[in-house]
């Protein structure tokens, strides 16, 4: 269980009842009297949001103890089916995993508290909007079974926060390559009838090239979730990091949070691999000529920082037959993606219709 560092709960200023974050009203709402109170947002003297960036090299050596914990009491459980670690308010009883629906939940005791998020995107899309979006999305899946579309699947939609890491870095790269320039020469050849012909043949002239690149990576995102399907998550990105607010536990009141399971070391490695790939592509774009070969890049990284953030997600997990499917909605932008079962009858009808159209077209061209 994650222990509190500060507040024990988020009380209504009017009646003292527990307040829960409401995405439709963008405020903490008391379930008893309906009083609204905003979550705390820290700003700098200039009025800009203050979200701390952490030095990567220092953090990889040791994360300070004062940067750990959730700033509020939380309970953690691990799903033995999908391995997601869910974190929620201690008053809530976790009966089923919000990610896969399994009831095989066991208490999770952290060896040390997780790194505290620096910022988050508050849930902006309401549950009512999500339900309507999911209904429309299902309605547009022509190959989905009819009984899937008529089922009340939106009843199982869950609001969650999932973890990400972001990485910044300044890079200077020197590159060398061989630039290729196309030119054409006339060649004689004999065609199939034995006649002599002339054709233009492309050749390449190679010459050495070199250059330099300076580039800044800002908020390179690395997902740290194990509970959601990675391919769907990529399809509802991006999560606009420029609109992050400073972390306040009030935003999480009443919401389930997934604890990161891709740690800082692994995430930093992923970010560096992506940056290396991007740097190579940027250098390749600088090479003059029509083509190139033997590109060599020597990159030097500096000013490397990171932060841990949370982003909102609405998740629908359901079982159809023997398979489990997920539909997810970006809780900030409303982007939606999902998997769904296919009706073999509808697929067969579509194939037959296509064959019939081809046969009709062939008949018309012949007559």
KEPAKE-78140 format. One record per residue (C-alpha): residue in one letter; x, z, y. Coordinates in Angstrom, 1 decimal, always signed. Layout:
// residues N
+------+--------+--------+--------+
: bapa :     c1 :     c3 :     c2 :
+------+--------+--------+--------+
:    a :      X :      Z :      Y :
...
+------+--------+--------+--------+
// end
This chain:
// residues 367
+------+--------+--------+--------+
: bapa :     c1 :     c3 :     c2 :
+------+--------+--------+--------+
:    x :   +0.0 :   +0.0 :   +0.0 :
:    x :   +1.3 :   -0.8 :   +3.5 :
:    x :   +1.3 :   +2.3 :   +5.6 :
:    x :   +0.2 :   +2.4 :   +9.3 :
:    x :   +2.7 :   +2.6 :  +12.1 :
:    x :   +0.2 :   +3.1 :  +14.8 :
:    x :   -3.6 :   +2.8 :  +15.1 :
:    x :   -5.7 :   +4.1 :  +12.2 :
:    x :   -8.8 :   +1.9 :  +13.0 :
:    x :  -10.4 :   -0.2 :  +15.8 :
:    x :  -13.2 :   +1.9 :  +17.2 :
:    x :  -16.0 :   +0.7 :  +19.3 :
:    x :  -15.6 :   +2.1 :  +22.9 :
:    x :  -19.3 :   +2.7 :  +23.1 :
:    x :  -20.4 :   +4.4 :  +19.8 :
:    x :  -17.1 :   +4.9 :  +17.9 :
:    x :  -18.1 :   +2.6 :  +15.0 :
:    x :  -15.6 :   +0.2 :  +13.5 :
:    x :  -15.2 :   -3.0 :  +15.3 :
:    x :  -14.4 :   -6.3 :  +13.5 :
:    x :  -12.9 :   -9.5 :  +14.9 :
:    x :  -15.7 :  -12.1 :  +15.6 :
:    x :  -14.4 :  -15.8 :  +15.9 :
:    x :  -17.6 :  -17.0 :  +17.6 :
:    x :  -17.3 :  -14.4 :  +20.4 :
:    x :  -13.5 :  -14.2 :  +20.3 :
:    x :  -13.7 :  -10.4 :  +20.5 :
:    x :  -13.9 :   -7.3 :  +18.4 :
:    x :  -17.6 :   -6.7 :  +17.8 :
:    x :  -19.1 :   -3.4 :  +16.7 :
:    x :  -21.3 :   -3.8 :  +13.7 :
:    x :  -23.5 :   -0.9 :  +14.7 :
:    x :  -24.2 :   -1.4 :  +18.4 :
:    x :  -22.9 :   -4.9 :  +19.1 :
:    x :  -20.5 :   -3.9 :  +21.8 :
:    x :  -17.7 :   -6.4 :  +22.4 :
:    x :  -14.1 :   -5.5 :  +23.2 :
:    x :  -11.1 :   -7.8 :  +23.4 :
:    x :   -8.0 :   -7.5 :  +21.2 :
:    x :   -4.9 :   -6.7 :  +23.2 :
:    x :   -2.9 :   -9.6 :  +24.4 :
:    x :   +0.5 :   -8.9 :  +26.0 :
:    x :   +1.7 :  -11.1 :  +28.8 :
:    x :   +4.9 :  -11.3 :  +30.8 :
:    x :   +5.0 :  -10.6 :  +34.6 :
:    x :   +4.6 :  -14.3 :  +35.2 :
:    x :   +1.3 :  -14.3 :  +33.2 :
:    x :   +2.6 :  -16.1 :  +30.2 :
:    x :   +2.1 :  -14.9 :  +26.6 :
:    x :   +5.1 :  -13.0 :  +25.2 :
:    x :   +6.0 :  -13.9 :  +21.7 :
:    x :   +9.4 :  -12.8 :  +20.5 :
:    x :  +11.8 :  -15.2 :  +18.8 :
:    x :  +14.3 :  -13.5 :  +16.4 :
:    x :  +17.9 :  -14.5 :  +15.9 :
:    x :  +18.1 :  -16.1 :  +12.4 :
:    x :  +21.7 :  -15.1 :  +11.5 :
:    x :  +21.1 :  -11.4 :  +12.4 :
:    x :  +17.8 :  -11.3 :  +10.5 :
:    x :  +19.3 :  -12.8 :   +7.3 :
:    x :  +21.8 :   -9.9 :   +7.3 :
:    x :  +19.1 :   -7.2 :   +7.9 :
:    x :  +15.6 :   -7.1 :   +9.3 :
:    x :  +15.2 :   -4.1 :  +11.6 :
:    x :  +12.8 :   -1.4 :  +10.3 :
:    x :  +10.9 :   -1.4 :  +13.6 :
:    x :   +9.8 :   -5.0 :  +13.0 :
:    x :   +8.1 :   -4.2 :   +9.7 :
:    x :   +4.5 :   -3.1 :   +8.9 :
:    x :   +1.0 :   -4.2 :  +10.1 :
:    x :   +0.5 :   -1.6 :  +12.8 :
:    x :   -2.7 :   -0.5 :  +11.0 :
:    x :   -3.6 :   +0.9 :   +7.6 :
:    x :   -3.8 :   -1.8 :   +5.0 :
:    x :   -4.3 :   -2.1 :   +1.2 :
:    x :   -2.5 :   -4.7 :   -0.9 :
:    x :   -3.5 :   -6.2 :   -4.2 :
:    x :   -2.0 :   -9.0 :   -6.3 :
:    x :   -4.1 :  -11.5 :   -8.2 :
:    x :   -2.8 :  -11.8 :  -11.8 :
:    x :   -4.2 :  -15.4 :  -12.0 :
:    x :   -2.9 :  -17.2 :   -8.8 :
:    x :   -0.4 :  -14.5 :   -7.8 :
:    x :   -1.6 :  -14.3 :   -4.2 :
:    x :   -1.0 :  -11.0 :   -2.5 :
:    x :   -4.1 :  -10.1 :   -0.4 :
:    x :   -3.9 :   -7.5 :   +2.4 :
:    x :   -7.1 :   -6.0 :   +3.8 :
:    x :   -8.6 :   -2.9 :   +5.5 :
:    x :   -8.6 :   +0.1 :   +3.1 :
:    x :  -12.4 :   +0.6 :   +3.5 :
:    x :  -12.9 :   -2.8 :   +1.8 :
:    x :  -13.1 :   -2.9 :   -2.0 :
:    x :  -11.4 :   -5.9 :   -3.5 :
:    x :  -13.4 :   -7.1 :   -6.5 :
:    x :  -12.4 :  -10.8 :   -6.7 :
:    x :   -9.5 :  -12.8 :   -5.4 :
:    x :  -10.5 :  -14.6 :   -2.2 :
:    x :   -8.1 :  -17.5 :   -3.2 :
:    x :   -9.1 :  -18.3 :   -6.8 :
:    x :  -12.1 :  -16.0 :   -7.5 :
:    x :  -10.4 :  -14.1 :  -10.3 :
:    x :  -11.4 :  -10.5 :  -10.9 :
:    x :   -7.9 :   -9.7 :  -12.3 :
:    x :   -6.7 :   -7.8 :   -9.3 :
:    x :   -4.0 :   -5.0 :   -9.5 :
:    x :   -2.7 :   -2.8 :   -6.8 :
:    x :   +0.5 :   -4.1 :   -5.2 :
:    x :   +3.2 :   -1.7 :   -4.0 :
:    x :   +5.8 :   -3.2 :   -1.8 :
:    x :   +9.4 :   -2.1 :   -2.3 :
:    x :   +9.7 :   -2.2 :   +1.5 :
:    x :   +7.1 :   -3.2 :   +4.1 :
:    x :   +6.7 :   -6.8 :   +5.0 :
:    x :   +8.1 :   -8.3 :   +8.2 :
:    x :   +5.5 :   -7.9 :  +10.9 :
:    x :   +4.1 :  -11.1 :  +12.4 :
:    x :   +5.2 :  -12.0 :  +15.9 :
:    x :   +2.2 :  -14.0 :  +16.7 :
:    x :   -1.0 :  -15.5 :  +15.4 :
:    x :   -3.8 :  -18.0 :  +16.1 :
:    x :   -7.1 :  -16.1 :  +16.3 :
:    x :  -10.0 :  -17.4 :  +14.3 :
:    x :  -11.7 :  -19.9 :  +16.6 :
:    x :  -14.1 :  -21.8 :  +14.2 :
:    x :  -17.1 :  -19.6 :  +13.3 :
:    x :  -18.5 :  -19.2 :   +9.8 :
:    x :  -21.7 :  -21.1 :  +10.8 :
:    x :  -19.6 :  -24.1 :  +12.0 :
:    x :  -17.6 :  -24.0 :   +8.7 :
:    x :  -20.7 :  -24.0 :   +6.5 :
:    x :  -22.1 :  -27.0 :   +8.3 :
:    x :  -18.8 :  -28.8 :   +8.2 :
:    x :  -18.5 :  -28.2 :   +4.4 :
:    x :  -22.1 :  -29.5 :   +3.8 :
:    x :  -21.4 :  -32.7 :   +5.8 :
:    x :  -18.1 :  -33.1 :   +3.9 :
:    x :  -19.8 :  -32.8 :   +0.5 :
:    x :  -22.5 :  -35.2 :   +1.6 :
:    x :  -19.9 :  -37.8 :   +2.3 :
:    x :  -18.3 :  -37.5 :   -1.1 :
:    x :  -20.1 :  -40.4 :   -2.8 :
:    x :  -18.4 :  -40.0 :   -6.2 :
:    x :  -19.2 :  -36.2 :   -6.4 :
:    x :  -21.9 :  -35.3 :   -8.9 :
:    x :  -25.4 :  -34.9 :   -7.4 :
:    x :  -25.8 :  -31.3 :   -8.6 :
:    x :  -22.6 :  -30.4 :   -6.8 :
:    x :  -23.9 :  -31.6 :   -3.5 :
:    x :  -27.2 :  -29.7 :   -4.0 :
:    x :  -25.5 :  -26.5 :   -5.0 :
:    x :  -25.1 :  -23.6 :   -2.5 :
:    x :  -21.4 :  -23.7 :   -2.7 :
:    x :  -20.9 :  -22.7 :   +1.0 :
:    x :  -22.2 :  -19.2 :   +0.0 :
:    x :  -18.6 :  -18.5 :   -1.3 :
:    x :  -16.7 :  -19.4 :   +1.8 :
:    x :  -14.1 :  -16.9 :   +2.8 :
:    x :  -12.2 :  -16.3 :   +6.1 :
:    x :   -8.5 :  -15.6 :   +5.7 :
:    x :   -5.2 :  -15.4 :   +7.5 :
:    x :   -2.2 :  -17.1 :   +5.7 :
:    x :   +1.5 :  -16.7 :   +6.5 :
:    x :   +3.9 :  -19.2 :   +8.0 :
:    x :   +7.5 :  -19.1 :   +9.3 :
:    x :   +8.6 :  -21.1 :  +12.3 :
:    x :  +12.2 :  -22.0 :  +13.0 :
:    x :  +13.9 :  -23.2 :  +16.2 :
:    x :  +17.4 :  -24.8 :  +16.4 :
:    x :  +19.6 :  -26.8 :  +18.7 :
:    x :  +21.6 :  -29.4 :  +16.8 :
:    x :  +24.5 :  -31.6 :  +17.8 :
:    x :  +25.3 :  -34.4 :  +15.4 :
:    x :  +28.1 :  -37.0 :  +15.3 :
:    x :  +27.6 :  -40.0 :  +13.1 :
:    x :  +29.5 :  -43.1 :  +11.9 :
:    x :  +28.1 :  -46.1 :  +10.0 :
:    x :  +28.6 :  -49.8 :   +9.4 :
:    x :  +26.2 :  -51.9 :  +11.5 :
:    x :  +25.0 :  -55.1 :   +9.9 :
:    x :  +24.1 :  -58.1 :  +12.0 :
:    x :  +22.1 :  -61.0 :  +10.5 :
:    x :  +23.3 :  -64.6 :  +10.8 :
:    x :  +22.3 :  -67.8 :   +9.0 :
:    x :  +24.3 :  -70.6 :   +7.5 :
:    x :  +23.1 :  -74.0 :   +6.2 :
:    x :  +23.6 :  -74.6 :   +2.5 :
:    x :  +22.9 :  -77.6 :   +0.3 :
:    x :  +21.0 :  -77.3 :   -2.9 :
:    x :  +19.3 :  -79.6 :   -5.4 :
:    x :  +15.6 :  -79.2 :   -5.9 :
:    x :  +13.6 :  -79.5 :   -9.1 :
:    x :  +13.4 :  -83.2 :   -8.8 :
:    x :  +17.2 :  -83.5 :   -8.4 :
:    x :  +16.9 :  -84.3 :   -4.6 :
:    x :  +19.5 :  -82.8 :   -2.3 :
:    x :  +18.0 :  -80.3 :   +0.3 :
:    x :  +19.3 :  -78.1 :   +3.1 :
:    x :  +18.2 :  -74.5 :   +3.5 :
:    x :  +19.1 :  -71.6 :   +5.8 :
:    x :  +20.7 :  -68.6 :   +4.0 :
:    x :  +20.9 :  -65.2 :   +5.6 :
:    x :  +24.3 :  -63.5 :   +5.8 :
:    x :  +25.3 :  -60.1 :   +7.2 :
:    x :  +28.3 :  -59.4 :   +9.5 :
:    x :  +29.5 :  -55.8 :   +9.2 :
:    x :  +31.2 :  -53.8 :  +11.9 :
:    x :  +32.0 :  -50.1 :  +12.5 :
:    x :  +29.7 :  -48.0 :  +14.7 :
:    x :  +29.6 :  -44.4 :  +15.9 :
:    x :  +27.5 :  -42.2 :  +18.1 :
:    x :  +26.2 :  -38.7 :  +18.8 :
:    x :  +22.8 :  -37.0 :  +18.9 :
:    x :  +21.5 :  -33.8 :  +20.6 :
:    x :  +18.1 :  -32.6 :  +19.5 :
:    x :  +16.1 :  -29.4 :  +19.7 :
:    x :  +13.8 :  -28.4 :  +16.8 :
:    x :  +10.9 :  -26.3 :  +18.2 :
:    x :   +8.6 :  -24.3 :  +15.7 :
:    x :   +9.5 :  -26.2 :  +12.5 :
:    x :   +6.7 :  -24.8 :  +10.3 :
:    x :   +7.3 :  -23.6 :   +6.7 :
:    x :   +4.2 :  -22.3 :   +4.9 :
:    x :   +4.7 :  -19.0 :   +3.0 :
:    x :   +1.4 :  -19.0 :   +1.0 :
:    x :   +1.0 :  -19.0 :   -2.8 :
:    x :   -2.8 :  -18.6 :   -2.8 :
:    x :   -3.8 :  -22.0 :   -1.4 :
:    x :   -3.0 :  -25.5 :   -2.6 :
:    x :   -0.1 :  -27.0 :   -0.7 :
:    x :   -1.3 :  -30.6 :   -0.6 :
:    x :   -4.6 :  -29.5 :   +1.0 :
:    x :   -2.9 :  -27.2 :   +3.5 :
:    x :   -0.7 :  -30.1 :   +4.7 :
:    x :   -3.8 :  -32.2 :   +5.3 :
:    x :   -5.4 :  -29.7 :   +7.6 :
:    x :   -2.2 :  -29.1 :   +9.6 :
:    x :   -1.0 :  -28.9 :  +12.3 :
:    x :   -1.7 :  -25.4 :  +13.5 :
:    x :   -0.9 :  -25.6 :  +17.2 :
:    x :   +1.9 :  -23.1 :  +17.7 :
:    x :   +1.9 :  -23.6 :  +21.5 :
:    x :   -1.4 :  -21.7 :  +21.5 :
:    x :   -0.2 :  -18.6 :  +19.6 :
:    x :   -1.0 :  -15.2 :  +20.9 :
:    x :   +1.1 :  -12.1 :  +20.5 :
:    x :   +0.3 :  -10.2 :  +17.2 :
:    x :   -2.3 :   -7.5 :  +17.5 :
:    x :   -3.8 :   -5.8 :  +14.5 :
:    x :   -7.2 :   -6.0 :  +16.1 :
:    x :   -7.4 :   -9.7 :  +15.4 :
:    x :   -7.1 :   -8.8 :  +11.6 :
:    x :   -9.8 :   -6.2 :  +11.7 :
:    x :  -12.3 :   -7.1 :   +8.9 :
:    x :  -10.2 :  -10.1 :   +7.7 :
:    x :   -8.2 :  -10.6 :   +4.6 :
:    x :   -4.5 :  -11.5 :   +5.1 :
:    x :   -2.2 :  -13.1 :   +2.6 :
:    x :   +1.3 :  -11.5 :   +2.5 :
:    x :   +4.1 :  -14.0 :   +2.5 :
:    x :   +5.7 :  -14.7 :   -0.9 :
:    x :   +8.2 :  -17.3 :   +0.3 :
:    x :  +10.7 :  -14.9 :   +2.0 :
:    x :  +12.8 :  -15.6 :   +5.0 :
:    x :  +15.9 :  -16.8 :   +3.1 :
:    x :  +13.9 :  -19.4 :   +1.1 :
:    x :  +11.9 :  -20.5 :   +4.1 :
:    x :  +15.1 :  -20.9 :   +6.2 :
:    x :  +16.6 :  -23.1 :   +3.4 :
:    x :  +13.5 :  -25.3 :   +3.4 :
:    x :  +13.6 :  -25.6 :   +7.2 :
:    x :  +17.2 :  -26.5 :   +7.2 :
:    x :  +16.6 :  -29.2 :   +4.6 :
:    x :  +13.8 :  -30.7 :   +6.7 :
:    x :  +15.9 :  -30.6 :   +9.8 :
:    x :  +18.8 :  -32.3 :   +8.0 :
:    x :  +16.5 :  -35.0 :   +6.9 :
:    x :  +15.1 :  -35.4 :  +10.4 :
:    x :  +18.5 :  -35.4 :  +12.0 :
:    x :  +19.7 :  -38.1 :   +9.6 :
:    x :  +16.6 :  -40.3 :  +10.4 :
:    x :  +17.2 :  -39.8 :  +14.1 :
:    x :  +20.9 :  -40.8 :  +13.8 :
:    x :  +19.9 :  -43.8 :  +11.6 :
:    x :  +17.6 :  -44.9 :  +14.4 :
:    x :  +20.6 :  -45.0 :  +16.8 :
:    x :  +22.7 :  -47.3 :  +14.7 :
:    x :  +22.8 :  -50.7 :  +16.3 :
:    x :  +22.3 :  -54.0 :  +14.5 :
:    x :  +19.7 :  -55.3 :  +12.1 :
:    x :  +20.6 :  -53.0 :   +9.2 :
:    x :  +23.2 :  -50.4 :   +8.3 :
:    x :  +25.1 :  -48.8 :   +5.5 :
:    x :  +27.4 :  -45.9 :   +4.8 :
:    x :  +25.9 :  -43.6 :   +7.3 :
:    x :  +27.8 :  -40.3 :   +7.7 :
:    x :  +26.3 :  -37.4 :   +9.7 :
:    x :  +28.1 :  -34.3 :  +10.7 :
:    x :  +25.6 :  -31.8 :  +12.2 :
:    x :  +26.3 :  -28.5 :  +14.0 :
:    x :  +23.4 :  -26.0 :  +14.4 :
:    x :  +23.2 :  -23.4 :  +17.1 :
:    x :  +20.6 :  -21.1 :  +18.8 :
:    x :  +18.8 :  -20.7 :  +15.5 :
:    x :  +15.7 :  -18.4 :  +15.8 :
:    x :  +12.6 :  -17.8 :  +13.8 :
:    x :   +9.3 :  -15.9 :  +13.8 :
:    x :   +6.7 :  -14.9 :  +11.3 :
:    x :   +3.1 :  -16.0 :  +12.2 :
:    x :   -0.4 :  -15.9 :  +10.8 :
:    x :   -2.9 :  -18.8 :  +11.0 :
:    x :   -6.6 :  -18.7 :  +10.2 :
:    x :   -8.2 :  -20.5 :   +7.3 :
:    x :  -11.6 :  -20.8 :   +5.8 :
:    x :  -11.4 :  -21.2 :   +2.1 :
:    x :  -14.0 :  -22.3 :   -0.5 :
:    x :  -12.9 :  -21.9 :   -4.1 :
:    x :  -15.4 :  -22.9 :   -6.9 :
:    x :  -15.3 :  -23.7 :  -10.6 :
:    x :  -17.0 :  -26.9 :  -11.9 :
:    x :  -16.8 :  -27.3 :  -15.6 :
:    x :  -13.4 :  -26.0 :  -16.7 :
:    x :  -11.6 :  -26.8 :  -13.4 :
:    x :  -11.1 :  -24.9 :  -10.2 :
:    x :  -11.4 :  -26.7 :   -6.9 :
:    x :  -10.6 :  -25.7 :   -3.3 :
:    x :  -12.0 :  -26.8 :   +0.0 :
:    x :  -10.3 :  -25.5 :   +3.1 :
:    x :  -11.0 :  -25.6 :   +6.9 :
:    x :   -8.4 :  -25.0 :   +9.6 :
:    x :   -9.8 :  -21.9 :  +11.3 :
:    x :   -8.5 :  -23.0 :  +14.7 :
:    x :   -9.0 :  -26.8 :  +14.8 :
:    x :  -11.8 :  -27.3 :  +12.3 :
:    x :   -9.9 :  -29.9 :  +10.2 :
:    x :  -11.2 :  -30.0 :   +6.7 :
:    x :   -9.8 :  -31.1 :   +3.3 :
:    x :  -10.7 :  -30.5 :   -0.3 :
:    x :  -10.8 :  -31.5 :   -3.9 :
:    x :  -14.0 :  -32.2 :   -5.8 :
:    x :  -15.0 :  -33.3 :   -9.3 :
:    x :  -15.8 :  -37.0 :   -9.8 :
:    x :  -19.0 :  -38.3 :  -11.6 :
:    x :  -17.9 :  -40.8 :  -14.3 :
:    x :  -21.4 :  -42.4 :  -14.1 :
:    x :  -21.0 :  -43.2 :  -10.4 :
:    x :  -17.5 :  -44.5 :  -10.9 :
:    x :  -18.7 :  -46.7 :  -13.7 :
:    x :  -21.6 :  -48.0 :  -11.5 :
:    x :  -19.1 :  -48.8 :   -8.7 :
:    x :  -16.8 :  -50.7 :  -11.2 :
:    x :  -19.7 :  -52.7 :  -12.5 :
:    x :  -20.9 :  -53.5 :   -9.0 :
:    x :  -17.5 :  -54.7 :   -8.1 :
:    x :  -17.3 :  -56.9 :  -11.1 :
:    x :  -20.7 :  -58.3 :  -10.4 :
:    x :  -19.7 :  -59.1 :   -6.8 :
:    x :  -16.5 :  -60.9 :   -8.1 :
:    x :  -18.5 :  -62.8 :  -10.6 :
:    x :  -21.1 :  -63.9 :   -8.0 :
:    x :  -18.3 :  -65.0 :   -5.6 :
:    x :  -16.6 :  -67.0 :   -8.4 :
:    x :  -19.9 :  -68.7 :   -9.3 :
:    x :  -20.5 :  -69.6 :   -5.6 :
:    x :  -17.0 :  -71.1 :   -5.2 :
:    x :  -17.6 :  -73.2 :   -8.4 :
:    x :  -21.0 :  -74.5 :   -7.3 :
+------+--------+--------+--------+
// end
